[in-house]
Amino acid sequence: MNKKIKTKLGYVKSMPRPSQKYLNDFYKKLYFKDGVTATYSIKYDKKETFYKKFRSDIIINFILENVKNYKKKINFLEIGAGQGFLMNSALKTNWKIKGVDYQSEPVKKLNKKILPFFIEKDPSDFINLSIKNKDKYEIIVIQNVLEHVLDPEKLIFNLKKMLNKNGILLLQVPIDYSEIQDFAIKDKRVDKEYWFLPPQHLNYFNTKNLQKFLKRFNFKIIDAISDFPIEMYLWGNKKNYTNDKSLGPYAHQARINMEYLISKNDMKDVVNFYRSLYRIGFGRNQTVIVKK
């Protein structure tokens, strides 16, 4: 039986922890197979592909706004590059890009163009080798990685070593134990903490405790956005996607359709829209840019 524990740095973690071998086997062999998680699939329809690309374009434009004064050649690294959508968006820049993850098969199926810049390797092994070689980057990205690892503090500590003096770290994690989730429980829209998902998610952050966590490493958040607040669909009917799983695909399709409408606007306005959502704690994920 897993239980939640609040750490000294404010974030919540699940106990007991799985073994590193279990996690390695899961991400190497199972994670990107169809039906294992709600996040990934082996193929997408046109709308889903649009959604993946649009979210990645938002992130790249968000980064660009924060590195526009950089004069030197930018080395970009994504740890946990997944299916390669963000790296594919990064190809539109003049950055020197690199990505690493356990499996290359998802990239081959969905974003072949980035294969020359993708490394199939255990991300931990890659990080350790990079530190040994004293490799440095102007931009390091970890999207939806921190919630999965056994030791999030060690990961951030190591990534800090890999940043150039004025480099930035972009970190994306789900917003969990948030005010909207608390309200949903109090309002009886949900009957359990549906976001508590060990052993896939081991660590849980919200907009407040993430700041405390990063401060421990002398990182300061210089900019932040969130994404579409799908949890607003918990209201409106007695049933919702948490108490009736058949409604999940409908909520997701509604999100995609709304994102399509949002995409019709100027990208600068889109990024500002998601900045505003972050400030009020809305959105399923938070994406922060931090500097030493």
Backbone as CSV, one residue per row, in Angstrom:
resi,resn,N_x,N_y,N_z,CA_x,CA_y,CA_z,C_x,C_y,C_z
1,MET,0.844,-1.196,0.000,0.000,0.000,0.000,0.883,1.251,0.000
2,ASN,0.738,2.062,-1.007,1.530,3.285,-1.084,0.911,4.386,-0.244
3,LYS,1.777,5.171,0.368,1.301,6.315,1.138,2.101,7.544,0.740
4,LYS,1.550,8.712,1.012,2.213,9.964,0.648,2.917,10.550,1.865
5,ILE,4.079,11.150,1.623,4.873,11.782,2.680,5.288,13.166,2.195
6,LYS,5.098,14.160,3.025,5.547,15.507,2.686,7.010,15.644,3.072
7,THR,7.849,16.047,2.133,9.282,16.156,2.360,9.631,17.496,3.005
8,LYS,10.875,17.615,3.460,11.347,18.864,4.064,11.342,20.018,3.067
9,LEU,11.474,19.693,1.778,11.476,20.726,0.750,10.066,21.054,0.248
10,GLY,9.066,20.441,0.871,7.689,20.826,0.588,6.937,19.944,-0.384
11,TYR,7.656,19.269,-1.286,6.941,18.425,-2.238,6.530,17.111,-1.581
12,VAL,5.591,16.425,-2.201,5.070,15.160,-1.688,5.710,14.011,-2.458
13,LYS,6.060,12.944,-1.742,6.569,11.764,-2.437,5.830,10.521,-1.951
14,SER,5.786,9.517,-2.819,5.108,8.268,-2.458,6.108,7.301,-1.841
15,MET,5.626,6.520,-0.912,6.425,5.485,-0.247,5.592,4.215,-0.186
16,PRO,6.222,3.029,-0.283,7.652,2.799,-0.484,8.073,3.087,-1.923
17,ARG,9.379,3.259,-2.136,9.907,3.519,-3.465,10.173,2.199,-4.191
18,PRO,9.928,2.160,-5.510,10.318,0.967,-6.274,11.839,0.928,-6.424
19,SER,12.349,-0.176,-6.900,13.789,-0.271,-7.135,14.149,0.446,-8.434
20,GLN,15.401,0.854,-8.553,15.864,1.482,-9.780,15.777,0.501,-10.949
21,LYS,16.019,-0.787,-10.676,15.929,-1.800,-11.723,14.509,-1.874,-12.267
22,TYR,13.528,-1.815,-11.371,12.132,-1.855,-11.810,11.823,-0.677,-12.727
23,LEU,12.253,0.515,-12.320,11.998,1.709,-13.126,12.701,1.643,-14.475
24,ASN,13.961,1.218,-14.471,14.712,1.110,-15.718,14.025,0.155,-16.694
25,ASP,13.589,-1.000,-16.181,12.916,-1.983,-17.032,11.603,-1.434,-17.567
26,PHE,10.882,-0.717,-16.714,9.590,-0.170,-17.120,9.748,0.836,-18.259
27,TYR,10.703,1.764,-18.109,10.855,2.813,-19.121,11.571,2.326,-20.374
28,LYS,12.401,1.323,-20.227,13.092,0.778,-21.398,12.174,-0.113,-22.236
29,LYS,11.288,-0.852,-21.564,10.546,-1.899,-22.270,9.050,-1.624,-22.445
30,LEU,8.449,-0.879,-21.515,6.992,-0.800,-21.513,6.401,0.580,-21.750
31,TYR,7.061,1.637,-21.299,6.407,2.942,-21.158,5.795,3.473,-22.448
32,PHE,6.442,3.258,-23.575,5.947,3.813,-24.829,5.086,2.831,-25.625
33,LYS,4.728,1.714,-25.005,3.837,0.778,-25.685,2.392,1.269,-25.578
34,ASP,1.593,0.944,-26.570,0.221,1.445,-26.631,-0.596,0.948,-25.441
35,GLY,-1.289,1.872,-24.782,-2.192,1.515,-23.702,-1.576,1.449,-22.326
36,VAL,-0.251,1.596,-22.219,0.402,1.515,-20.903,0.122,2.767,-20.092
37,THR,0.204,3.926,-20.717,-0.123,5.183,-20.040,-1.101,5.978,-20.906
38,ALA,-1.757,6.959,-20.275,-2.689,7.818,-21.008,-1.949,8.899,-21.795
39,THR,-0.654,9.051,-21.519,0.119,10.145,-22.115,0.621,9.812,-23.506
40,TYR,1.024,8.559,-23.721,1.679,8.197,-24.972,0.921,7.112,-25.721
41,SER,1.076,7.144,-27.026,0.520,6.119,-27.890,1.528,5.855,-29.001
42,ILE,1.315,4.790,-29.763,2.238,4.481,-30.859,1.832,5.202,-32.143
43,LYS,0.632,5.756,-32.164,0.208,6.564,-33.315,-0.869,7.541,-32.864
44,TYR,-0.988,8.653,-33.611,-1.953,9.687,-33.277,-2.719,10.091,-34.526
45,ASP,-3.975,10.518,-34.326,-4.727,11.071,-35.449,-4.282,12.513,-35.678
46,LYS,-4.864,13.171,-36.672,-4.426,14.513,-37.048,-4.598,15.509,-35.909
47,LYS,-5.713,15.421,-35.195,-5.966,16.363,-34.103,-4.958,16.174,-32.968
48,GLU,-4.695,14.922,-32.634,-3.755,14.644,-31.544,-2.337,15.072,-31.933
49,THR,-1.980,14.834,-33.192,-0.665,15.257,-33.674,-0.543,16.777,-33.628
50,PHE,-1.597,17.458,-34.058,-1.613,18.922,-33.963,-1.375,19.356,-32.521
51,TYR,-2.083,18.732,-31.582,-1.982,19.102,-30.170,-0.557,18.944,-29.669
52,LYS,0.067,17.824,-30.000,1.448,17.575,-29.570,2.400,18.624,-30.139
53,LYS,2.230,18.945,-31.424,3.111,19.915,-32.067,2.881,21.324,-31.521
54,PHE,1.619,21.672,-31.308,1.299,23.008,-30.803,1.862,23.221,-29.410
55,ARG,1.716,22.232,-28.544,2.264,22.356,-27.186,3.788,22.527,-27.251
56,SER,4.435,21.801,-28.152,5.888,21.910,-28.291,6.289,23.270,-28.847
57,ASP,5.516,23.782,-29.800,5.802,25.111,-30.347,5.684,26.191,-29.274
58,ILE,4.711,26.035,-28.385,4.556,26.989,-27.281,5.814,26.993,-26.416
59,ILE,6.298,25.802,-26.068,7.478,25.695,-25.211,8.701,26.327,-25.883
60,ILE,8.902,26.051,-27.166,10.060,26.614,-27.866,9.964,28.134,-27.938
61,ASN,8.786,28.667,-28.224,8.619,30.126,-28.255,8.810,30.733,-26.871
62,PHE,8.369,30.034,-25.863,8.571,30.460,-24.475,10.063,30.559,-24.164
63,ILE,10.826,29.562,-24.584,12.276,29.583,-24.385,12.907,30.732,-25.169
64,LEU,12.499,30.876,-26.428,13.073,31.917,-27.278,12.935,33.304,-26.657
65,GLU,11.813,33.567,-26.012,11.609,34.858,-25.366,12.618,35.091,-24.245
66,ASN,13.128,34.005,-23.693,14.045,34.122,-22.561,15.516,33.995,-22.924
67,VAL,15.811,33.740,-24.185,17.216,33.642,-24.612,17.505,34.589,-25.778
68,LYS,16.603,35.547,-26.026,16.742,36.412,-27.197,17.993,37.277,-27.150
69,ASN,18.561,37.474,-25.966,19.770,38.303,-25.859,21.056,37.470,-25.878
70,TYR,20.926,36.145,-26.017,22.117,35.299,-26.079,22.834,35.537,-27.406
71,LYS,24.124,35.794,-27.342,24.892,36.096,-28.549,25.687,34.898,-29.061
72,LYS,26.013,33.967,-28.164,26.813,32.826,-28.579,25.927,31.696,-29.102
73,LYS,26.534,30.723,-29.732,25.819,29.555,-30.234,25.170,28.819,-29.066
74,ILE,23.902,28.456,-29.216,23.159,27.828,-28.126,23.178,26.313,-28.271
75,ASN,23.651,25.648,-27.225,23.593,24.192,-27.135,22.348,23.817,-26.339
76,PHE,21.466,23.042,-26.968,20.165,22.670,-26.395,20.160,21.182,-26.111
77,LEU,19.750,20.799,-24.898,19.678,19.399,-24.506,18.325,19.107,-23.870
78,GLU,17.678,18.041,-24.345,16.457,17.576,-23.686,16.706,16.203,-23.077
79,ILE,16.542,16.130,-21.774,16.630,14.864,-21.052,15.233,14.272,-20.979
80,GLY,15.073,13.027,-21.443,13.743,12.436,-21.492,12.977,12.982,-22.683
81,ALA,13.554,12.842,-23.866,12.988,13.467,-25.071,11.740,12.761,-25.587
82,GLY,11.418,11.584,-25.045,10.177,10.909,-25.391,10.046,10.609,-26.858
83,GLN,8.974,11.114,-27.457,8.691,10.839,-28.859,9.287,11.876,-29.802
84,GLY,9.942,12.890,-29.228,10.699,13.827,-30.041,9.961,15.052,-30.542
85,PHE,8.756,15.301,-30.040,7.987,16.447,-30.540,8.656,17.784,-30.212
86,LEU,9.189,17.920,-29.002,9.832,19.187,-28.648,11.108,19.389,-29.469
87,MET,11.889,18.342,-29.623,13.099,18.456,-30.439,12.758,18.822,-31.887
88,ASN,11.652,18.282,-32.380,11.231,18.607,-33.735,10.892,20.095,-33.866
89,SER,10.242,20.654,-32.848,9.969,22.092,-32.854,11.257,22.897,-32.746
90,ALA,12.229,22.367,-32.006,13.503,23.061,-31.830,14.315,23.120,-33.122
91,LEU,13.996,22.245,-34.074,14.695,22.267,-35.362,14.481,23.587,-36.108
92,LYS,13.417,24.306,-35.763,13.107,25.580,-36.423,14.068,26.691,-35.986
93,THR,14.814,26.455,-34.931,15.767,27.443,-34.431,17.139,27.183,-35.056
94,ASN,18.115,27.974,-34.676,19.495,27.715,-35.126,20.336,27.118,-33.999
95,TRP,19.660,26.508,-33.020,20.364,25.889,-31.902,21.031,24.579,-32.336
96,LYS,22.058,24.215,-31.596,22.664,22.895,-31.743,21.938,21.978,-30.772
97,ILE,21.071,21.094,-31.293,20.174,20.339,-30.418,20.651,18.903,-30.192
98,LYS,20.254,18.393,-29.026,20.574,17.023,-28.643,19.493,16.547,-27.678
99,GLY,19.094,15.281,-27.800,18.102,14.711,-26.899,18.463,13.290,-26.543
100,VAL,18.003,12.846,-25.380,18.328,11.500,-24.917,17.115,10.874,-24.235
101,ASP,16.937,9.580,-24.448,15.902,8.823,-23.739,16.194,7.336,-23.887
102,TYR,15.423,6.539,-23.132,15.660,5.100,-23.115,15.437,4.438,-24.474
103,GLN,14.427,4.908,-25.220,14.039,4.240,-26.455,14.064,5.199,-27.640
104,SER,14.526,4.708,-28.775,14.495,5.502,-30.006,13.307,5.134,-30.890
105,GLU,12.669,4.008,-30.620,11.574,3.544,-31.467,10.433,4.563,-31.580
106,PRO,10.009,5.205,-30.467,8.947,6.217,-30.608,9.344,7.373,-31.516
107,VAL,10.616,7.757,-31.478,11.104,8.836,-32.338,11.081,8.388,-33.800
108,LYS,11.495,7.163,-34.065,11.498,6.636,-35.429,10.099,6.637,-36.025
109,LYS,9.101,6.382,-35.195,7.729,6.293,-35.683,7.081,7.656,-35.889
110,LEU,7.482,8.642,-35.067,6.731,9.906,-35.057,7.525,11.140,-35.467
111,ASN,8.837,11.134,-35.275,9.646,12.325,-35.582,11.020,11.924,-36.114
112,LYS,11.022,11.290,-37.261,12.259,10.753,-37.837,13.325,11.829,-38.050
113,LYS,12.888,13.050,-38.307,13.847,14.113,-38.646,14.851,14.395,-37.535
114,ILE,14.487,14.048,-36.301,15.401,14.374,-35.201,16.353,13.234,-34.867
115,LEU,16.228,12.102,-35.549,17.070,10.945,-35.220,18.565,11.254,-35.218
116,PRO,19.060,12.107,-36.127,20.503,12.417,-36.096,20.934,13.131,-34.810
117,PHE,19.983,13.685,-34.084,20.299,14.452,-32.877,19.853,13.744,-31.597
118,PHE,19.372,12.506,-31.764,18.810,11.749,-30.640,19.757,10.643,-30.206
119,ILE,19.894,10.464,-28.894,20.763,9.431,-28.333,19.918,8.454,-27.530
120,GLU,19.960,7.190,-27.906,19.246,6.153,-27.159,20.149,5.677,-26.020
121,LYS,19.784,6.077,-24.806,20.651,5.776,-23.667,19.877,6.010,-22.372
122,ASP,20.241,5.312,-21.331,19.706,5.601,-20.001,20.070,7.043,-19.657
123,PRO,19.086,7.915,-19.450,19.395,9.327,-19.178,20.354,9.535,-18.010
124,SER,20.269,8.701,-16.995,21.177,8.836,-15.848,22.623,8.585,-16.261
125,ASP,22.825,7.560,-17.080,24.172,7.265,-17.571,24.696,8.415,-18.435
126,PHE,23.803,8.974,-19.264,24.191,10.103,-20.116,24.605,11.298,-19.270
127,ILE,23.839,11.596,-18.224,24.145,12.738,-17.353,25.481,12.539,-16.659
128,ASN,25.695,11.346,-16.134,26.960,11.069,-15.440,28.158,11.224,-16.371
129,LEU,28.016,10.746,-17.604,29.106,10.863,-18.581,29.324,12.323,-18.972
130,SER,28.239,13.078,-19.117,28.343,14.498,-19.473,29.075,15.287,-18.393
131,ILE,28.776,14.989,-17.138,29.451,15.664,-16.027,30.938,15.312,-16.026
132,LYS,31.234,14.040,-16.260,32.626,13.593,-16.307,33.389,14.309,-17.421
133,ASN,32.718,14.497,-18.569,33.355,15.153,-19.720,33.295,16.676,-19.650
134,LYS,32.623,17.190,-18.618,32.452,18.636,-18.420,31.718,19.298,-19.587
135,ASP,30.721,18.576,-20.120,29.883,19.132,-21.182,28.986,20.220,-20.598
136,LYS,28.784,21.294,-21.363,27.977,22.419,-20.894,26.916,22.782,-21.931
137,TYR,25.786,23.282,-21.419,24.668,23.637,-22.292,24.079,24.982,-21.863
138,GLU,23.566,25.699,-22.867,22.872,26.967,-22.585,21.418,26.710,-22.204
139,ILE,20.846,25.626,-22.731,19.452,25.264,-22.436,19.388,23.773,-22.127
140,ILE,18.823,23.436,-20.982,18.523,22.045,-20.649,17.032,21.959,-20.350
141,VAL,16.376,20.954,-20.916,14.932,20.780,-20.748,14.643,19.416,-20.145
142,ILE,13.789,19.390,-19.123,13.217,18.132,-18.632,11.709,18.329,-18.509
143,GLN,10.989,17.674,-19.394,9.529,17.747,-19.386,8.949,16.466,-18.806
144,ASN,8.191,16.608,-17.725,7.519,15.466,-17.111,8.487,14.314,-16.851
145,VAL,9.581,14.679,-16.212,10.610,13.720,-15.813,10.744,13.678,-14.293
146,LEU,10.730,14.848,-13.671,11.029,14.952,-12.239,10.064,14.132,-11.386
147,GLU,8.823,14.007,-11.832,7.837,13.254,-11.042,8.082,11.752,-11.085
148,HIS,8.936,11.305,-12.025,9.149,9.867,-12.218,10.387,9.309,-11.524
149,VAL,11.313,10.159,-11.136,12.627,9.670,-10.701,12.671,9.387,-9.197
150,LEU,13.579,8.479,-8.806,13.714,8.119,-7.391,14.282,9.268,-6.560
151,ASP,15.186,10.039,-7.147,15.869,11.092,-6.399,15.828,12.403,-7.186
152,PRO,14.727,13.162,-7.090,14.622,14.413,-7.857,15.674,15.446,-7.457
153,GLU,16.106,15.415,-6.198,17.109,16.375,-5.734,18.460,16.122,-6.398
154,LYS,18.827,14.868,-6.513,20.089,14.522,-7.166,20.052,14.912,-8.639
155,LEU,18.899,14.703,-9.289,18.780,15.048,-10.699,19.013,16.538,-10.927
156,ILE,18.348,17.379,-10.138,18.509,18.829,-10.298,19.941,19.251,-9.985
157,PHE,20.522,18.668,-8.967,21.913,18.972,-8.592,22.859,18.669,-9.750
158,ASN,22.640,17.530,-10.413,23.512,17.142,-11.531,23.287,18.019,-12.763
159,LEU,22.037,18.346,-13.046,21.748,19.196,-14.205,22.342,20.588,-14.023
160,LYS,22.375,21.043,-12.800,22.975,22.347,-12.515,24.453,22.362,-12.918
161,LYS,25.135,21.250,-12.720,26.545,21.147,-13.099,26.738,21.259,-14.614
162,MET,25.706,20.923,-15.366,25.816,20.875,-16.820,25.425,22.192,-17.487
163,LEU,24.940,23.148,-16.701,24.528,24.434,-17.254,25.710,25.391,-17.365
164,ASN,25.772,26.123,-18.470,26.722,27.220,-18.570,26.364,28.306,-17.563
165,LYS,27.257,29.240,-17.364,27.076,30.279,-16.348,25.733,30.981,-16.466
166,ASN,25.356,31.365,-17.669,24.084,32.057,-17.878,23.018,31.147,-18.490
167,GLY,23.226,29.840,-18.379,22.292,28.888,-18.963,20.964,28.842,-18.225
168,ILE,19.957,28.278,-18.889,18.641,28.137,-18.281,18.227,26.668,-18.252
169,LEU,17.479,26.333,-17.222,16.873,25.012,-17.103,15.374,25.182,-17.228
170,LEU,14.769,24.486,-18.184,13.312,24.470,-18.298,12.803,23.170,-17.705
171,LEU,11.908,23.305,-16.759,11.404,22.171,-16.007,9.884,22.146,-16.082
172,GLN,9.318,21.020,-16.517,7.861,20.870,-16.541,7.455,19.697,-15.661
173,VAL,6.487,19.946,-14.795,5.932,18.897,-13.937,4.428,19.124,-13.795
174,PRO,3.668,18.068,-13.500,2.242,18.262,-13.229,2.031,19.147,-11.994
175,ILE,0.919,19.871,-11.985,0.531,20.643,-10.800,-0.375,19.755,-9.959
176,ASP,0.175,19.236,-8.868,-0.568,18.321,-8.004,-0.675,18.868,-6.585
177,TYR,-1.697,18.388,-5.866,-2.045,18.943,-4.552,-2.225,20.458,-4.680
178,SER,-2.986,20.813,-5.719,-3.249,22.213,-6.033,-4.553,22.663,-5.388
179,GLU,-4.807,23.965,-5.443,-6.036,24.513,-4.870,-7.267,23.998,-5.606
180,ILE,-7.174,23.863,-6.936,-8.330,23.383,-7.685,-8.626,21.918,-7.365
181,GLN,-7.578,21.116,-7.116,-7.783,19.718,-6.738,-8.370,19.630,-5.328
182,ASP,-7.862,20.456,-4.408,-8.420,20.497,-3.055,-9.898,20.870,-3.093
183,PHE,-10.218,21.878,-3.926,-11.601,22.331,-4.031,-12.492,21.241,-4.627
184,ALA,-11.959,20.487,-5.591,-12.734,19.420,-6.217,-13.110,18.343,-5.199
185,ILE,-12.194,18.060,-4.266,-12.492,17.079,-3.218,-13.524,17.635,-2.240
186,LYS,-13.331,18.884,-1.804,-14.269,19.510,-0.862,-15.660,19.654,-1.473
187,ASP,-15.701,19.923,-2.782,-16.978,20.095,-3.486,-17.567,18.756,-3.933
188,LYS,-16.884,17.670,-3.561,-17.326,16.311,-3.859,-17.451,16.047,-5.359
189,ARG,-16.584,16.713,-6.126,-16.509,16.416,-7.556,-15.675,15.165,-7.794
190,VAL,-14.764,14.878,-6.864,-13.961,13.658,-6.916,-13.974,13.026,-5.532
191,ASP,-13.781,11.726,-5.484,-13.822,11.030,-4.195,-12.470,10.464,-3.780
192,LYS,-11.424,10.783,-4.578,-10.087,10.311,-4.227,-9.055,11.193,-4.909
193,GLU,-7.814,11.086,-4.477,-6.709,11.836,-5.087,-6.278,11.104,-6.360
194,TYR,-7.002,11.338,-7.435,-6.800,10.620,-8.686,-5.423,10.855,-9.297
195,TRP,-4.764,11.944,-8.876,-3.441,12.276,-9.422,-2.322,11.500,-8.731
196,PHE,-2.625,10.825,-7.622,-1.620,10.045,-6.886,-1.466,8.699,-7.598
197,LEU,-0.361,8.552,-8.352,-0.228,7.423,-9.275,1.108,6.689,-9.162
198,PRO,1.510,6.265,-7.968,2.724,5.451,-7.901,2.462,4.077,-8.527
199,PRO,3.481,3.422,-9.089,4.889,3.824,-9.119,5.275,4.692,-10.320
200,GLN,4.304,5.046,-11.194,4.673,5.910,-12.323,5.047,7.306,-11.841
201,HIS,4.205,7.907,-11.028,4.526,9.205,-10.442,4.945,8.999,-8.996
202,LEU,6.179,9.403,-8.720,6.752,9.196,-7.389,6.838,10.493,-6.594
203,ASN,6.841,11.642,-7.292,7.024,12.948,-6.650,5.953,13.905,-7.161
204,TYR,5.463,14.783,-6.258,4.311,15.622,-6.567,4.601,17.071,-6.184
205,PHE,4.434,17.958,-7.170,4.761,19.368,-6.981,3.559,20.239,-7.339
206,ASN,3.433,21.386,-6.637,2.504,22.420,-7.074,3.294,23.715,-7.279
207,THR,2.616,24.800,-7.593,3.340,26.029,-7.938,4.086,26.612,-6.741
208,LYS,3.638,26.296,-5.532,4.288,26.848,-4.343,5.489,26.012,-3.912
209,ASN,5.297,24.706,-3.779,6.419,23.904,-3.267,7.522,23.701,-4.301
210,LEU,7.208,23.866,-5.601,8.268,23.777,-6.601,9.262,24.927,-6.423
211,GLN,8.758,26.113,-6.103,9.652,27.252,-5.861,10.579,26.973,-4.681
212,LYS,10.017,26.403,-3.619,10.822,26.073,-2.438,11.868,25.016,-2.777
213,PHE,11.461,24.028,-3.554,12.360,22.958,-3.966,13.540,23.508,-4.763
214,LEU,13.262,24.380,-5.730,14.314,24.925,-6.590,15.225,25.895,-5.850
215,LYS,14.665,26.580,-4.871,15.466,27.519,-4.079,16.574,26.792,-3.336
216,ARG,16.338,25.549,-2.992,17.335,24.728,-2.299,18.614,24.612,-3.126
217,PHE,18.503,24.721,-4.449,19.654,24.587,-5.345,20.102,25.943,-5.884
218,ASN,19.650,26.991,-5.224,19.970,28.373,-5.635,19.500,28.663,-7.053
219,PHE,18.385,28.056,-7.424,17.739,28.351,-8.688,16.602,29.340,-8.449
220,LYS,16.464,30.289,-9.354,15.380,31.261,-9.275,14.509,31.135,-10.520
221,ILE,13.185,31.069,-10.308,12.258,31.032,-11.433,12.206,32.414,-12.068
222,ILE,12.563,32.496,-13.355,12.551,33.796,-14.036,11.349,33.947,-14.968
223,ASP,10.686,32.833,-15.272,9.492,32.899,-16.107,8.733,31.584,-15.934
224,ALA,7.415,31.619,-16.148,6.621,30.412,-15.931,5.310,30.477,-16.713
225,ILE,4.895,29.331,-17.216,3.597,29.179,-17.858,2.970,27.881,-17.360
226,SER,1.684,27.720,-17.623,1.043,26.428,-17.402,0.456,25.970,-18.732
227,ASP,-0.407,24.971,-18.702,-1.062,24.542,-19.937,-2.576,24.526,-19.728
228,PHE,-3.310,23.893,-20.615,-4.767,23.972,-20.570,-5.322,23.373,-19.279
229,PRO,-6.214,24.088,-18.583,-6.744,23.628,-17.288,-7.855,22.599,-17.452
230,ILE,-7.479,21.376,-17.815,-8.470,20.337,-18.097,-9.328,20.022,-16.870
231,GLU,-8.827,20.321,-15.681,-9.586,19.996,-14.471,-10.846,20.838,-14.310
232,MET,-11.014,21.843,-15.135,-12.280,22.579,-15.099,-13.426,21.688,-15.564
233,TYR,-13.096,20.608,-16.293,-14.131,19.679,-16.746,-14.602,18.738,-15.630
234,LEU,-14.081,18.903,-14.436,-14.612,18.152,-13.294,-15.989,18.666,-12.891
235,TRP,-16.299,19.896,-13.317,-17.582,20.499,-12.996,-18.498,20.483,-14.222
236,GLY,-19.774,20.667,-14.017,-20.728,20.767,-15.123,-21.726,19.628,-15.142
237,ASN,-21.291,18.443,-14.705,-22.172,17.279,-14.614,-21.859,16.513,-13.332
238,LYS,-22.777,15.635,-12.930,-22.522,14.812,-11.751,-21.357,13.860,-12.011
239,LYS,-21.264,13.373,-13.248,-20.166,12.481,-13.611,-19.067,13.284,-14.302
240,ASN,-17.834,12.849,-14.123,-16.704,13.477,-14.806,-15.662,12.414,-15.124
241,TYR,-14.559,12.835,-15.693,-13.580,11.858,-16.180,-12.845,11.109,-15.079
242,THR,-13.044,11.494,-13.814,-12.413,10.732,-12.724,-13.327,9.642,-12.173
243,ASN,-14.633,9.889,-12.156,-15.544,8.864,-11.633,-16.227,8.049,-12.730
244,ASP,-15.997,8.442,-13.990,-16.480,7.670,-15.125,-15.393,7.715,-16.204
245,LYS,-14.577,6.670,-16.246,-13.412,6.658,-17.132,-13.787,6.802,-18.605
246,SER,-15.025,6.454,-18.961,-15.432,6.568,-20.363,-15.493,8.020,-20.816
247,LEU,-15.540,8.963,-19.856,-15.609,10.379,-20.191,-14.231,10.992,-20.431
248,GLY,-13.168,10.264,-20.089,-11.814,10.779,-20.260,-11.492,11.221,-21.683
249,PRO,-11.766,10.364,-22.686,-11.473,10.764,-24.065,-12.247,12.006,-24.502
250,TYR,-13.464,12.185,-23.987,-14.255,13.356,-24.361,-13.652,14.639,-23.779
251,ALA,-13.192,14.547,-22.532,-12.541,15.706,-21.915,-11.275,16.068,-22.680
252,HIS,-10.525,15.047,-23.075,-9.279,15.297,-23.805,-9.573,15.912,-25.175
253,GLN,-10.607,15.408,-25.868,-10.965,15.978,-27.167,-11.425,17.428,-27.028
254,ALA,-12.143,17.718,-25.950,-12.557,19.104,-25.707,-11.339,19.992,-25.516
255,ARG,-10.347,19.485,-24.791,-9.097,20.227,-24.601,-8.411,20.481,-25.936
256,ILE,-8.326,19.460,-26.778,-7.677,19.613,-28.081,-8.400,20.658,-28.927
257,ASN,-9.731,20.617,-28.917,-10.499,21.580,-29.711,-10.297,23.006,-29.207
258,MET,-10.229,23.179,-27.899,-9.984,24.509,-27.343,-8.575,24.980,-27.684
259,GLU,-7.609,24.071,-27.628,-6.238,24.429,-27.991,-6.155,24.828,-29.473
260,TYR,-6.953,24.173,-30.299,-6.979,24.527,-31.713,-7.437,25.973,-31.888
261,LEU,-8.470,26.379,-31.146,-8.955,27.757,-31.222,-7.912,28.734,-30.683
262,ILE,-7.259,28.339,-29.593,-6.221,29.186,-29.010,-5.065,29.372,-29.992
263,SER,-4.768,28.337,-30.769,-3.636,28.383,-31.702,-3.834,29.398,-32.822
264,LYS,-5.060,29.861,-33.017,-5.346,30.828,-34.072,-4.803,32.220,-33.731
265,ASN,-4.380,32.408,-32.507,-3.891,33.702,-32.054,-2.383,33.826,-32.236
266,ASP,-1.901,35.044,-32.120,-0.460,35.289,-32.180,0.229,34.515,-31.057
267,MET,1.367,33.886,-31.372,2.042,33.033,-30.392,2.429,33.806,-29.135
268,LYS,2.793,35.062,-29.283,3.140,35.865,-28.108,1.950,35.994,-27.176
269,ASP,0.759,36.174,-27.734,-0.454,36.258,-26.923,-0.780,34.916,-26.276
270,VAL,-0.518,33.843,-27.006,-0.756,32.508,-26.469,0.124,32.265,-25.240
271,VAL,1.418,32.580,-25.371,2.346,32.395,-24.245,1.914,33.253,-23.060
272,ASN,1.493,34.489,-23.315,1.030,35.364,-22.236,-0.234,34.822,-21.572
273,PHE,-1.104,34.211,-22.365,-2.307,33.583,-21.812,-1.934,32.505,-20.802
274,TYR,-0.962,31.669,-21.170,-0.566,30.590,-20.267,0.274,31.104,-19.095
275,ARG,0.930,32.236,-19.268,1.573,32.874,-18.117,0.518,33.262,-17.075
276,SER,-0.587,33.811,-17.551,-1.661,34.241,-16.652,-2.267,33.058,-15.905
277,LEU,-2.449,31.932,-16.609,-2.994,30.743,-15.957,-2.058,30.239,-14.860
278,TYR,-0.757,30.281,-15.135,0.209,29.859,-14.112,0.067,30.709,-12.852
279,ARG,-0.101,32.015,-13.027,-0.157,32.929,-11.881,-1.343,32.638,-10.957
280,ILE,-2.418,32.082,-11.512,-3.569,31.768,-10.658,-3.633,30.273,-10.326
281,GLY,-2.587,29.536,-10.723,-2.485,28.130,-10.340,-3.336,27.185,-11.156
282,PHE,-3.773,27.613,-12.351,-4.586,26.763,-13.214,-3.711,26.109,-14.274
283,GLY,-4.114,24.903,-14.690,-3.358,24.168,-15.694,-2.977,22.806,-15.147
284,ARG,-2.856,21.820,-16.025,-2.476,20.476,-15.564,-0.981,20.385,-15.309
285,ASN,-0.188,21.139,-16.074,1.270,21.140,-15.894,1.771,22.549,-15.709
286,GLN,2.846,22.682,-14.993,3.560,23.969,-14.882,4.911,23.813,-15.565
287,THR,5.300,24.861,-16.285,6.584,24.881,-16.988,7.326,26.110,-16.553
288,VAL,8.457,25.921,-15.886,9.212,27.059,-15.354,10.594,27.105,-15.981
289,ILE,11.092,28.325,-16.157,12.467,28.527,-16.589,13.234,29.095,-15.409
290,VAL,14.347,28.447,-15.079,15.121,28.868,-13.912,16.563,29.128,-14.306
291,LYS,17.204,30.000,-13.530,18.625,30.297,-13.677,19.305,30.160,-12.324
292,LYS,20.622,29.971,-12.394,21.403,29.917,-11.161,21.333,31.269,-10.462
